[in-house]
Amino acid sequence: MCCDRDAEKYRDGDNKDRMEYNREIDITECAEVYPPAEDTFLLLDSLEEPAGLKVLEMGCGTGLISCHLAYSGADLTAADINPKAVCCTGSNLRNNKLKGSTIVSDLFQNINEMFDLIVFNPPYLSAEEEGCGIIEKAWAGGPSGTEILAEFLKQSGDHLLPNGRIIVLLSSEMNSDALNNLLSNFKRNKLKTRRCFFEELWVEELSL
């Protein structure tokens, strides 16, 4: 996916502690695992340095974001519904001599801990998840593109420490009415946007 990087927009007061892509972190892509794409890098560029925070990356894929979080000092847990993604993330963490735990989990099904920060690049394309293969589950977000995100947000409150935050990637491909409805109970802060042809991607920080 190729996007107009010149059209990127940051929130007001963007600060120097924001994370950046580190070319010294070596990421190996794996078969049947969602590879890093423009949405991955947009989410990465929206994160602040997480040193000392308990952080969960939901839907870790190859582990590019998880590796950057661990490199920046996060107490990291990386989770994915795809066992091959969890294996891929674990391998990339080890190959870069980075610390972090990995777990196979359908959203929070196998997660009992609480976190300061939860990061999620959810499946957001309008497509039925039922009948999808494991790689398709990385992008099939349900009929409105918001169903997986809705279930994630429903469960996330039980896994946030006091003053905990969620950072999530969103897309204009999602049904706007459904999206605004499920985000109505959160305090919202748009961090960064990027236009990709006929689609707009953006990242929001959510807090209860």
C-alpha positions as CSV (number, residue, x, y, z in Angstrom):
1,M,0.0,0.0,0.0
2,C,1.4,3.4,-1.0
3,C,0.3,6.5,0.8
4,D,0.9,10.2,0.6
5,R,3.4,10.7,3.4
6,D,3.5,14.5,2.6
7,A,-0.2,14.6,3.8
8,E,0.6,13.3,7.2
9,K,-0.9,15.3,10.1
10,Y,0.1,15.2,13.7
11,R,-1.8,16.3,16.8
12,D,-1.1,19.7,18.1
13,G,1.9,19.8,20.4
14,D,3.5,16.6,19.0
15,N,6.6,16.0,21.0
16,K,10.2,14.7,20.5
17,D,9.5,11.6,22.6
18,R,7.5,10.0,19.8
19,M,8.8,6.7,18.5
20,E,10.4,6.4,15.1
21,Y,11.2,3.4,12.8
22,N,14.6,2.0,13.8
23,R,16.4,0.4,10.9
24,E,18.8,-1.4,13.3
25,I,15.9,-3.6,14.4
26,D,15.9,-6.5,11.9
27,I,12.4,-7.9,11.2
28,T,12.0,-11.1,9.3
29,E,8.6,-11.6,7.6
30,C,7.0,-15.0,8.0
31,A,4.6,-17.1,5.8
32,E,0.9,-16.8,6.7
33,V,1.5,-13.7,8.8
34,Y,0.3,-10.2,8.0
35,P,3.4,-8.2,6.9
36,P,4.2,-4.7,7.9
37,A,2.4,-2.1,5.8
38,E,1.6,1.6,5.8
39,D,-0.9,1.1,8.6
40,T,1.8,-0.6,10.7
41,F,4.2,2.3,10.2
42,L,1.5,4.9,10.9
43,L,0.7,3.3,14.2
44,L,4.4,3.0,15.1
45,D,5.0,6.7,14.3
46,S,2.1,7.6,16.6
47,L,3.4,6.0,19.7
48,E,5.3,7.7,22.5
49,E,8.4,6.2,24.2
50,P,7.0,3.6,26.5
51,A,9.9,3.1,28.9
52,G,8.8,1.5,32.2
53,L,5.2,0.9,31.1
54,K,3.4,-2.4,30.9
55,V,2.3,-2.6,27.3
56,L,0.2,-5.1,25.3
57,E,0.3,-5.2,21.6
58,M,-2.8,-6.9,20.4
59,G,-2.5,-8.5,16.9
60,C,1.3,-8.4,16.9
61,G,1.8,-9.9,13.4
62,T,5.5,-10.0,12.5
63,G,6.3,-8.1,15.7
64,L,7.7,-4.9,14.1
65,I,5.8,-2.7,16.6
66,S,6.4,-5.1,19.5
67,C,10.1,-5.1,18.8
68,H,10.2,-1.3,18.8
69,L,8.2,-1.2,22.1
70,A,10.6,-3.6,23.7
71,Y,13.6,-1.8,22.4
72,S,12.2,1.4,23.9
73,G,11.9,-0.1,27.4
74,A,8.4,-1.4,27.6
75,D,7.4,-4.4,29.8
76,L,6.0,-6.1,26.7
77,T,3.3,-8.7,26.1
78,A,2.5,-9.5,22.4
79,A,-0.6,-11.4,21.5
80,D,-2.2,-12.6,18.3
81,I,-5.0,-15.1,17.3
82,N,-2.6,-16.5,14.7
83,P,-0.1,-18.9,16.3
84,K,2.3,-18.4,13.4
85,A,2.3,-14.6,14.1
86,V,3.1,-15.3,17.8
87,C,6.0,-17.5,16.7
88,C,7.2,-14.9,14.2
89,T,7.1,-12.1,16.8
90,G,8.9,-14.3,19.3
91,S,11.6,-15.1,16.8
92,N,12.1,-11.4,15.9
93,L,12.3,-10.5,19.6
94,R,14.9,-13.1,20.2
95,N,16.9,-12.3,17.0
96,N,17.1,-8.7,18.1
97,K,18.0,-9.7,21.7
98,L,14.8,-8.0,23.0
99,K,12.7,-9.0,26.0
100,G,9.0,-9.7,25.8
101,S,6.4,-12.4,26.4
102,T,4.2,-13.7,23.6
103,I,0.8,-15.5,23.8
104,V,-1.7,-16.9,21.4
105,S,-5.0,-15.3,22.2
106,D,-8.3,-14.5,20.5
107,L,-8.4,-10.9,21.8
108,F,-8.2,-11.2,25.6
109,Q,-9.3,-14.8,25.9
110,N,-5.9,-16.0,27.3
111,I,-4.8,-12.7,28.8
112,N,-5.2,-12.1,32.6
113,E,-2.9,-9.1,33.2
114,M,-3.6,-5.4,33.2
115,F,-1.6,-2.8,31.3
116,D,-0.7,0.9,31.2
117,L,-1.0,0.8,27.4
118,I,-2.8,-1.4,24.9
119,V,-1.9,-1.0,21.2
120,F,-4.1,-2.5,18.5
121,N,-4.2,-2.3,14.7
122,P,-7.5,-4.1,14.3
123,P,-9.0,-5.8,11.2
124,Y,-10.9,-3.0,9.7
125,L,-12.1,-4.0,6.2
126,S,-15.7,-4.7,5.7
127,A,-15.7,-8.5,5.4
128,E,-17.2,-11.5,7.2
129,E,-14.7,-13.1,9.6
130,E,-16.5,-16.4,9.4
131,G,-14.9,-18.7,6.9
132,C,-11.7,-16.7,6.7
133,G,-8.3,-18.3,6.8
134,I,-5.9,-17.3,9.5
135,I,-4.2,-14.6,7.4
136,E,-7.5,-13.1,6.3
137,K,-8.4,-12.7,10.0
138,A,-5.8,-9.9,10.1
139,W,-7.9,-7.7,8.0
140,A,-11.5,-9.0,8.0
141,G,-13.3,-6.7,10.4
142,G,-16.9,-7.9,10.0
143,P,-19.8,-6.5,8.0
144,S,-19.2,-2.9,9.1
145,G,-15.5,-3.2,9.6
146,T,-16.0,-2.5,13.3
147,E,-17.1,-5.8,14.8
148,I,-13.7,-7.0,15.9
149,L,-12.8,-3.5,17.3
150,A,-16.2,-3.4,19.2
151,E,-15.5,-6.7,20.9
152,F,-11.9,-5.6,21.7
153,L,-13.1,-2.4,23.3
154,K,-15.8,-4.2,25.3
155,Q,-13.2,-6.3,26.9
156,S,-10.3,-3.8,27.2
157,G,-11.6,-2.0,30.2
158,D,-10.9,-5.0,32.4
159,H,-7.3,-5.0,31.3
160,L,-6.3,-1.3,31.8
161,L,-4.5,-0.1,34.9
162,P,-5.6,3.2,36.4
163,N,-5.0,6.0,33.9
164,G,-4.4,3.3,31.3
165,R,-4.8,4.1,27.6
166,I,-5.6,2.4,24.3
167,I,-4.0,3.4,21.0
168,V,-5.8,2.1,18.0
169,L,-5.6,2.5,14.3
170,L,-8.8,3.4,12.4
171,S,-9.9,3.7,8.8
172,S,-12.4,5.4,6.7
173,E,-13.2,1.9,5.3
174,M,-15.1,1.4,8.6
175,N,-18.7,2.3,8.8
176,S,-18.6,5.8,10.3
177,D,-21.8,5.6,12.3
178,A,-20.9,2.3,13.8
179,L,-17.4,3.5,14.7
180,N,-18.6,6.8,16.3
181,N,-21.2,4.9,18.3
182,L,-18.8,2.4,19.8
183,L,-16.2,5.2,20.6
184,S,-18.8,7.4,22.2
185,N,-17.9,6.3,25.8
186,F,-14.2,7.1,25.4
187,K,-12.2,10.2,25.6
188,R,-10.7,10.5,22.1
189,N,-7.5,12.2,21.0
190,K,-6.5,11.9,17.3
191,L,-2.7,11.5,17.1
192,K,-1.9,11.2,13.4
193,T,-3.6,10.7,10.0
194,R,-2.4,9.6,6.6
195,R,-4.3,9.4,3.3
196,C,-3.9,6.4,1.1
197,F,-5.5,6.9,-2.3
198,F,-9.3,6.8,-1.5
199,E,-8.8,5.7,2.1
200,E,-7.8,7.7,5.2
201,L,-6.1,6.0,8.1
202,W,-5.7,7.6,11.5
203,V,-4.6,6.8,15.0
204,E,-6.5,7.7,18.1
205,E,-5.6,7.5,21.8
206,L,-8.6,6.3,23.9
207,S,-9.1,6.6,27.6
208,L,-12.1,5.8,29.8
